[in-house]
């Protein structure tokens, strides 16, 4: 398989590393949520890429023609995962808003300092 045939997998690796780096390196809670979303999207692309068979068709049975069928299960599971991911992101953003209202900041370092001062 050529390098151009593996483009989806290279894109997955790049997106995964960008999301992981953003999640680890940034202190802003909104940036962390964006990094988590990018990481999650890379996993979606990985599963969708693996579920597609070259030359495959939808699994609609036709007794006259022998086809190669693509498995629809990964696509259905990813559709569900996208809905769960959007709901999780919305919950995370609402928690960030509440943290901002309660503490006046969304920077992780400043929140740790506030916690140390409170103890």
N, C-alpha and C positions, 0 to 999 in steps of 0.2 A: 504494500500500500504506500502511495507516495505521500510526501509531506502536505501537499495541497488537499489530499483526501482526508487528512487528519485535522483540518482547519477548525472544526467544531471543538475538538478536544483541546487544541492549543488555546482557543478562546476561553474554554472552561478553566484551564489552568491559570491564565492571566487574570480573569475575573475573580477567581477564587483567591489568588494571592493578593490582589488589590483589596478585596473585601476583608480578608484576614488581617492585612497590614493596617487598614483603617480601624478595624475593631481593636487591635492591640495597641497601636501607637497613639491614637488620638484620645484626648481627655474630655472632649465635649460629648455630652450624652447623645445629642442629635446626630453628630458625626458617627458615633458608635452604632446607632440604629441604621444609618445609611450603609455603613460597612457590612452590617449583618444582612441587610437587604440585598446588597450586591453579591455577597457570599451565597445567599440562598438562591438567587437567580442563577448563579453558575451551576449549582446542583440541579436546578430545574433543566437547564440546557443539557447537562450531562445525561440525565435520564431520558430526555426526549430524543437526543442523538442516538442513544443505545437502542431505543425502541423502534427506530426506523430501519427498514430493510430496503436496500437498493432494488428497485424494480417491484417492490411489494405494493399490494393494493389493499383497499379496505376489506375486512373479512366478511364479505357478502358471498355466500355460497352460491355457485352456479354449476349445476351438474354437467353442463356442456363444455366448460373450459376449466383447465387446471391452472390455477394462479399460485403465485407466491404471496402469502398474506403477511401483512405487518401486524404485530401484536398491539391491540388498542389499550391494553391494561396500563402500560407506563404513562400514556397520555392522560388517561382518566385519573390516575393517582396524582399526577402533577397538577391537573386542574384543581383537585381537592387541596393539594398542598399550597397552591397559589392563594386560594381563598383563606386558608388558615394563616398563611404568611401575611396577607393584608390585614387580617384581624389582629394578629400579634403586633404588627407594626403600629397600627392605630392605638392599641392598648399601651405600647411602649411610649408613643408620643404623648398620650394623655398623662402618663406617669411623669414624663419630663416636664410637662406644663405644671403639674401639681408640685413637683420638686422645686421648680422655679418660683412658684408662688410662696412656698413655705420657707425656702432658704435663700432666695434671691440670686441663685447661680445655678448653672448646669455644668460647670467644670468639675471634673472628678477630684482634682487636687484640692480645690477650695472646699468641696463637700467633706473631704477627709479632714481638713484643718478645722472645719466647724464641728465635726464629730469629736475631735481631740479636745477642743476647747470646752465642749459640753461635758466632758468626763472629768 
